[in-house]
Amino acid sequence: MTYSTSNAYTLKREILTFSNKISRYLSKPDIKFTADMTYGMLASGSCLLTDIVDQLHETSKKVNSVERLTRT
């Protein structure tokens, strides 16, 4: 029996692996930005920053996360 949480974890791991491959020679903040944006866009199905931040499930306020992604 396959659980949806294990499917979601597997999918997230594959997305992060892909993101690490394409951003191999970037700095750590740029690698994190690439991973967050790639995962957020695929999970939300949208390119809006607020939708991406909703999918990241960060503990910080939404406004702070949007500003962090905007600065990078």
Phi and psi restraints in degrees (range 20) as a CNS / XPLOR table:
assign (resid 1 and name C) (resid 2 and name N)
       (resid 2 and name CA) (resid 2 and name C) 1.0 -101.1 20.0 2
assign (resid 2 and name N) (resid 2 and name CA)
       (resid 2 and name C) (resid 3 and name N) 1.0 133.5 20.0 2
assign (resid 2 and name C) (resid 3 and name N)
       (resid 3 and name CA) (resid 3 and name C) 1.0 -99.7 20.0 2
assign (resid 3 and name N) (resid 3 and name CA)
       (resid 3 and name C) (resid 4 and name N) 1.0 149.9 20.0 2
assign (resid 3 and name C) (resid 4 and name N)
       (resid 4 and name CA) (resid 4 and name C) 1.0 -67.1 20.0 2
assign (resid 4 and name N) (resid 4 and name CA)
       (resid 4 and name C) (resid 5 and name N) 1.0 -28.8 20.0 2
assign (resid 4 and name C) (resid 5 and name N)
       (resid 5 and name CA) (resid 5 and name C) 1.0 -67.4 20.0 2
assign (resid 5 and name N) (resid 5 and name CA)
       (resid 5 and name C) (resid 6 and name N) 1.0 -37.4 20.0 2
assign (resid 5 and name C) (resid 6 and name N)
       (resid 6 and name CA) (resid 6 and name C) 1.0 -70.3 20.0 2
assign (resid 6 and name N) (resid 6 and name CA)
       (resid 6 and name C) (resid 7 and name N) 1.0 -34.2 20.0 2
assign (resid 6 and name C) (resid 7 and name N)
       (resid 7 and name CA) (resid 7 and name C) 1.0 -66.0 20.0 2
assign (resid 7 and name N) (resid 7 and name CA)
       (resid 7 and name C) (resid 8 and name N) 1.0 -42.8 20.0 2
assign (resid 7 and name C) (resid 8 and name N)
       (resid 8 and name CA) (resid 8 and name C) 1.0 -64.6 20.0 2
assign (resid 8 and name N) (resid 8 and name CA)
       (resid 8 and name C) (resid 9 and name N) 1.0 -41.6 20.0 2
assign (resid 8 and name C) (resid 9 and name N)
       (resid 9 and name CA) (resid 9 and name C) 1.0 -63.5 20.0 2
assign (resid 9 and name N) (resid 9 and name CA)
       (resid 9 and name C) (resid 10 and name N) 1.0 -42.8 20.0 2
assign (resid 9 and name C) (resid 10 and name N)
       (resid 10 and name CA) (resid 10 and name C) 1.0 -63.5 20.0 2
assign (resid 10 and name N) (resid 10 and name CA)
       (resid 10 and name C) (resid 11 and name N) 1.0 -43.1 20.0 2
assign (resid 10 and name C) (resid 11 and name N)
       (resid 11 and name CA) (resid 11 and name C) 1.0 -64.1 20.0 2
assign (resid 11 and name N) (resid 11 and name CA)
       (resid 11 and name C) (resid 12 and name N) 1.0 -43.8 20.0 2
assign (resid 11 and name C) (resid 12 and name N)
       (resid 12 and name CA) (resid 12 and name C) 1.0 -63.0 20.0 2
assign (resid 12 and name N) (resid 12 and name CA)
       (resid 12 and name C) (resid 13 and name N) 1.0 -40.1 20.0 2
assign (resid 12 and name C) (resid 13 and name N)
       (resid 13 and name CA) (resid 13 and name C) 1.0 -62.8 20.0 2
assign (resid 13 and name N) (resid 13 and name CA)
       (resid 13 and name C) (resid 14 and name N) 1.0 -41.6 20.0 2
assign (resid 13 and name C) (resid 14 and name N)
       (resid 14 and name CA) (resid 14 and name C) 1.0 -65.4 20.0 2
assign (resid 14 and name N) (resid 14 and name CA)
       (resid 14 and name C) (resid 15 and name N) 1.0 -40.1 20.0 2
assign (resid 14 and name C) (resid 15 and name N)
       (resid 15 and name CA) (resid 15 and name C) 1.0 -63.6 20.0 2
assign (resid 15 and name N) (resid 15 and name CA)
       (resid 15 and name C) (resid 16 and name N) 1.0 -44.2 20.0 2
assign (resid 15 and name C) (resid 16 and name N)
       (resid 16 and name CA) (resid 16 and name C) 1.0 -67.3 20.0 2
assign (resid 16 and name N) (resid 16 and name CA)
       (resid 16 and name C) (resid 17 and name N) 1.0 -35.9 20.0 2
assign (resid 16 and name C) (resid 17 and name N)
       (resid 17 and name CA) (resid 17 and name C) 1.0 -64.0 20.0 2
assign (resid 17 and name N) (resid 17 and name CA)
       (resid 17 and name C) (resid 18 and name N) 1.0 -44.2 20.0 2
assign (resid 17 and name C) (resid 18 and name N)
       (resid 18 and name CA) (resid 18 and name C) 1.0 -61.9 20.0 2
assign (resid 18 and name N) (resid 18 and name CA)
       (resid 18 and name C) (resid 19 and name N) 1.0 -45.0 20.0 2
assign (resid 18 and name C) (resid 19 and name N)
       (resid 19 and name CA) (resid 19 and name C) 1.0 -61.2 20.0 2
assign (resid 19 and name N) (resid 19 and name CA)
       (resid 19 and name C) (resid 20 and name N) 1.0 -40.7 20.0 2
assign (resid 19 and name C) (resid 20 and name N)
       (resid 20 and name CA) (resid 20 and name C) 1.0 -65.4 20.0 2
assign (resid 20 and name N) (resid 20 and name CA)
       (resid 20 and name C) (resid 21 and name N) 1.0 -34.0 20.0 2
assign (resid 20 and name C) (resid 21 and name N)
       (resid 21 and name CA) (resid 21 and name C) 1.0 -67.4 20.0 2
assign (resid 21 and name N) (resid 21 and name CA)
       (resid 21 and name C) (resid 22 and name N) 1.0 -40.8 20.0 2
assign (resid 21 and name C) (resid 22 and name N)
       (resid 22 and name CA) (resid 22 and name C) 1.0 -81.1 20.0 2
assign (resid 22 and name N) (resid 22 and name CA)
       (resid 22 and name C) (resid 23 and name N) 1.0 -15.8 20.0 2
assign (resid 22 and name C) (resid 23 and name N)
       (resid 23 and name CA) (resid 23 and name C) 1.0 -117.5 20.0 2
assign (resid 23 and name N) (resid 23 and name CA)
       (resid 23 and name C) (resid 24 and name N) 1.0 28.7 20.0 2
assign (resid 23 and name C) (resid 24 and name N)
       (resid 24 and name CA) (resid 24 and name C) 1.0 -56.2 20.0 2
assign (resid 24 and name N) (resid 24 and name CA)
       (resid 24 and name C) (resid 25 and name N) 1.0 -39.4 20.0 2
assign (resid 24 and name C) (resid 25 and name N)
       (resid 25 and name CA) (resid 25 and name C) 1.0 -99.8 20.0 2
assign (resid 25 and name N) (resid 25 and name CA)
       (resid 25 and name C) (resid 26 and name N) 1.0 13.4 20.0 2
assign (resid 25 and name C) (resid 26 and name N)
       (resid 26 and name CA) (resid 26 and name C) 1.0 -91.4 20.0 2
assign (resid 26 and name N) (resid 26 and name CA)
       (resid 26 and name C) (resid 27 and name N) 1.0 170.1 20.0 2
assign (resid 26 and name C) (resid 27 and name N)
       (resid 27 and name CA) (resid 27 and name C) 1.0 -74.5 20.0 2
assign (resid 27 and name N) (resid 27 and name CA)
       (resid 27 and name C) (resid 28 and name N) 1.0 164.8 20.0 2
assign (resid 27 and name C) (resid 28 and name N)
       (resid 28 and name CA) (resid 28 and name C) 1.0 -59.1 20.0 2
assign (resid 28 and name N) (resid 28 and name CA)
       (resid 28 and name C) (resid 29 and name N) 1.0 -43.2 20.0 2
assign (resid 28 and name C) (resid 29 and name N)
       (resid 29 and name CA) (resid 29 and name C) 1.0 -62.2 20.0 2
assign (resid 29 and name N) (resid 29 and name CA)
       (resid 29 and name C) (resid 30 and name N) 1.0 -36.6 20.0 2
assign (resid 29 and name C) (resid 30 and name N)
       (resid 30 and name CA) (resid 30 and name C) 1.0 -69.6 20.0 2
assign (resid 30 and name N) (resid 30 and name CA)
       (resid 30 and name C) (resid 31 and name N) 1.0 -34.6 20.0 2
assign (resid 30 and name C) (resid 31 and name N)
       (resid 31 and name CA) (resid 31 and name C) 1.0 -65.1 20.0 2
assign (resid 31 and name N) (resid 31 and name CA)
       (resid 31 and name C) (resid 32 and name N) 1.0 -44.1 20.0 2
assign (resid 31 and name C) (resid 32 and name N)
       (resid 32 and name CA) (resid 32 and name C) 1.0 -64.4 20.0 2
assign (resid 32 and name N) (resid 32 and name CA)
       (resid 32 and name C) (resid 33 and name N) 1.0 -41.7 20.0 2
assign (resid 32 and name C) (resid 33 and name N)
       (resid 33 and name CA) (resid 33 and name C) 1.0 -60.0 20.0 2
assign (resid 33 and name N) (resid 33 and name CA)
       (resid 33 and name C) (resid 34 and name N) 1.0 -47.0 20.0 2
assign (resid 33 and name C) (resid 34 and name N)
       (resid 34 and name CA) (resid 34 and name C) 1.0 -61.2 20.0 2
assign (resid 34 and name N) (resid 34 and name CA)
       (resid 34 and name C) (resid 35 and name N) 1.0 -43.1 20.0 2
assign (resid 34 and name C) (resid 35 and name N)
       (resid 35 and name CA) (resid 35 and name C) 1.0 -65.3 20.0 2
assign (resid 35 and name N) (resid 35 and name CA)
       (resid 35 and name C) (resid 36 and name N) 1.0 -45.3 20.0 2
assign (resid 35 and name C) (resid 36 and name N)
       (resid 36 and name CA) (resid 36 and name C) 1.0 -63.0 20.0 2
assign (resid 36 and name N) (resid 36 and name CA)
       (resid 36 and name C) (resid 37 and name N) 1.0 -45.1 20.0 2
assign (resid 36 and name C) (resid 37 and name N)
       (resid 37 and name CA) (resid 37 and name C) 1.0 -67.6 20.0 2
assign (resid 37 and name N) (resid 37 and name CA)
       (resid 37 and name C) (resid 38 and name N) 1.0 -42.4 20.0 2
assign (resid 37 and name C) (resid 38 and name N)
       (resid 38 and name CA) (resid 38 and name C) 1.0 -62.9 20.0 2
assign (resid 38 and name N) (resid 38 and name CA)
       (resid 38 and name C) (resid 39 and name N) 1.0 -49.7 20.0 2
assign (resid 38 and name C) (resid 39 and name N)
       (resid 39 and name CA) (resid 39 and name C) 1.0 -64.0 20.0 2
assign (resid 39 and name N) (resid 39 and name CA)
       (resid 39 and name C) (resid 40 and name N) 1.0 -45.0 20.0 2
assign (resid 39 and name C) (resid 40 and name N)
       (resid 40 and name CA) (resid 40 and name C) 1.0 -62.8 20.0 2
assign (resid 40 and name N) (resid 40 and name CA)
       (resid 40 and name C) (resid 41 and name N) 1.0 -42.1 20.0 2
assign (resid 40 and name C) (resid 41 and name N)
       (resid 41 and name CA) (resid 41 and name C) 1.0 -67.1 20.0 2
assign (resid 41 and name N) (resid 41 and name CA)
       (resid 41 and name C) (resid 42 and name N) 1.0 -41.7 20.0 2
assign (resid 41 and name C) (resid 42 and name N)
       (resid 42 and name CA) (resid 42 and name C) 1.0 -70.5 20.0 2
assign (resid 42 and name N) (resid 42 and name CA)
       (resid 42 and name C) (resid 43 and name N) 1.0 -38.8 20.0 2
assign (resid 42 and name C) (resid 43 and name N)
       (resid 43 and name CA) (resid 43 and name C) 1.0 -71.0 20.0 2
assign (resid 43 and name N) (resid 43 and name CA)
       (resid 43 and name C) (resid 44 and name N) 1.0 -38.0 20.0 2
assign (resid 43 and name C) (resid 44 and name N)
       (resid 44 and name CA) (resid 44 and name C) 1.0 -89.1 20.0 2
assign (resid 44 and name N) (resid 44 and name CA)
       (resid 44 and name C) (resid 45 and name N) 1.0 -24.7 20.0 2
assign (resid 44 and name C) (resid 45 and name N)
       (resid 45 and name CA) (resid 45 and name C) 1.0 72.4 20.0 2
assign (resid 45 and name N) (resid 45 and name CA)
       (resid 45 and name C) (resid 46 and name N) 1.0 23.6 20.0 2
assign (resid 45 and name C) (resid 46 and name N)
       (resid 46 and name CA) (resid 46 and name C) 1.0 -142.2 20.0 2
assign (resid 46 and name N) (resid 46 and name CA)
       (resid 46 and name C) (resid 47 and name N) 1.0 158.8 20.0 2
assign (resid 46 and name C) (resid 47 and name N)
       (resid 47 and name CA) (resid 47 and name C) 1.0 -105.0 20.0 2
assign (resid 47 and name N) (resid 47 and name CA)
       (resid 47 and name C) (resid 48 and name N) 1.0 3.9 20.0 2
assign (resid 47 and name C) (resid 48 and name N)
       (resid 48 and name CA) (resid 48 and name C) 1.0 -75.1 20.0 2
assign (resid 48 and name N) (resid 48 and name CA)
       (resid 48 and name C) (resid 49 and name N) 1.0 133.1 20.0 2
assign (resid 48 and name C) (resid 49 and name N)
       (resid 49 and name CA) (resid 49 and name C) 1.0 -59.8 20.0 2
assign (resid 49 and name N) (resid 49 and name CA)
       (resid 49 and name C) (resid 50 and name N) 1.0 -38.0 20.0 2
assign (resid 49 and name C) (resid 50 and name N)
       (resid 50 and name CA) (resid 50 and name C) 1.0 -65.7 20.0 2
assign (resid 50 and name N) (resid 50 and name CA)
       (resid 50 and name C) (resid 51 and name N) 1.0 -37.0 20.0 2
assign (resid 50 and name C) (resid 51 and name N)
       (resid 51 and name CA) (resid 51 and name C) 1.0 -68.9 20.0 2
assign (resid 51 and name N) (resid 51 and name CA)
       (resid 51 and name C) (resid 52 and name N) 1.0 -38.1 20.0 2
assign (resid 51 and name C) (resid 52 and name N)
       (resid 52 and name CA) (resid 52 and name C) 1.0 -64.3 20.0 2
assign (resid 52 and name N) (resid 52 and name CA)
       (resid 52 and name C) (resid 53 and name N) 1.0 -44.9 20.0 2
assign (resid 52 and name C) (resid 53 and name N)
       (resid 53 and name CA) (resid 53 and name C) 1.0 -63.5 20.0 2
assign (resid 53 and name N) (resid 53 and name CA)
       (resid 53 and name C) (resid 54 and name N) 1.0 -37.5 20.0 2
assign (resid 53 and name C) (resid 54 and name N)
       (resid 54 and name CA) (resid 54 and name C) 1.0 -59.1 20.0 2
assign (resid 54 and name N) (resid 54 and name CA)
       (resid 54 and name C) (resid 55 and name N) 1.0 -37.7 20.0 2
assign (resid 54 and name C) (resid 55 and name N)
       (resid 55 and name CA) (resid 55 and name C) 1.0 -77.4 20.0 2
assign (resid 55 and name N) (resid 55 and name CA)
       (resid 55 and name C) (resid 56 and name N) 1.0 -19.5 20.0 2
assign (resid 55 and name C) (resid 56 and name N)
       (resid 56 and name CA) (resid 56 and name C) 1.0 -76.5 20.0 2
assign (resid 56 and name N) (resid 56 and name CA)
       (resid 56 and name C) (resid 57 and name N) 1.0 -21.8 20.0 2
assign (resid 56 and name C) (resid 57 and name N)
       (resid 57 and name CA) (resid 57 and name C) 1.0 53.1 20.0 2
assign (resid 57 and name N) (resid 57 and name CA)
       (resid 57 and name C) (resid 58 and name N) 1.0 49.4 20.0 2
assign (resid 57 and name C) (resid 58 and name N)
       (resid 58 and name CA) (resid 58 and name C) 1.0 -83.3 20.0 2
assign (resid 58 and name N) (resid 58 and name CA)
       (resid 58 and name C) (resid 59 and name N) 1.0 153.7 20.0 2
assign (resid 58 and name C) (resid 59 and name N)
       (resid 59 and name CA) (resid 59 and name C) 1.0 -79.7 20.0 2
assign (resid 59 and name N) (resid 59 and name CA)
       (resid 59 and name C) (resid 60 and name N) 1.0 -18.0 20.0 2
assign (resid 59 and name C) (resid 60 and name N)
       (resid 60 and name CA) (resid 60 and name C) 1.0 -76.4 20.0 2
assign (resid 60 and name N) (resid 60 and name CA)
       (resid 60 and name C) (resid 61 and name N) 1.0 166.9 20.0 2
assign (resid 60 and name C) (resid 61 and name N)
       (resid 61 and name CA) (resid 61 and name C) 1.0 -65.2 20.0 2
assign (resid 61 and name N) (resid 61 and name CA)
       (resid 61 and name C) (resid 62 and name N) 1.0 151.4 20.0 2
assign (resid 61 and name C) (resid 62 and name N)
       (resid 62 and name CA) (resid 62 and name C) 1.0 -59.8 20.0 2
assign (resid 62 and name N) (resid 62 and name CA)
       (resid 62 and name C) (resid 63 and name N) 1.0 -39.8 20.0 2
assign (resid 62 and name C) (resid 63 and name N)
       (resid 63 and name CA) (resid 63 and name C) 1.0 -61.2 20.0 2
assign (resid 63 and name N) (resid 63 and name CA)
       (resid 63 and name C) (resid 64 and name N) 1.0 -42.5 20.0 2
assign (resid 63 and name C) (resid 64 and name N)
       (resid 64 and name CA) (resid 64 and name C) 1.0 -65.9 20.0 2
assign (resid 64 and name N) (resid 64 and name CA)
       (resid 64 and name C) (resid 65 and name N) 1.0 -39.2 20.0 2
assign (resid 64 and name C) (resid 65 and name N)
       (resid 65 and name CA) (resid 65 and name C) 1.0 -67.6 20.0 2
assign (resid 65 and name N) (resid 65 and name CA)
       (resid 65 and name C) (resid 66 and name N) 1.0 -40.8 20.0 2
assign (resid 65 and name C) (resid 66 and name N)
       (resid 66 and name CA) (resid 66 and name C) 1.0 -62.9 20.0 2
assign (resid 66 and name N) (resid 66 and name CA)
       (resid 66 and name C) (resid 67 and name N) 1.0 -42.4 20.0 2
assign (resid 66 and name C) (resid 67 and name N)
       (resid 67 and name CA) (resid 67 and name C) 1.0 -63.3 20.0 2
assign (resid 67 and name N) (resid 67 and name CA)
       (resid 67 and name C) (resid 68 and name N) 1.0 -39.1 20.0 2
assign (resid 67 and name C) (resid 68 and name N)
       (resid 68 and name CA) (resid 68 and name C) 1.0 -63.4 20.0 2
assign (resid 68 and name N) (resid 68 and name CA)
       (resid 68 and name C) (resid 69 and name N) 1.0 -42.7 20.0 2
assign (resid 68 and name C) (resid 69 and name N)
       (resid 69 and name CA) (resid 69 and name C) 1.0 -72.3 20.0 2
assign (resid 69 and name N) (resid 69 and name CA)
       (resid 69 and name C) (resid 70 and name N) 1.0 -27.4 20.0 2
assign (resid 69 and name C) (resid 70 and name N)
       (resid 70 and name CA) (resid 70 and name C) 1.0 -74.0 20.0 2
assign (resid 70 and name N) (resid 70 and name CA)
       (resid 70 and name C) (resid 71 and name N) 1.0 -36.9 20.0 2
assign (resid 70 and name C) (resid 71 and name N)
       (resid 71 and name CA) (resid 71 and name C) 1.0 -65.6 20.0 2
assign (resid 71 and name N) (resid 71 and name CA)
       (resid 71 and name C) (resid 72 and name N) 1.0 -34.7 20.0 2
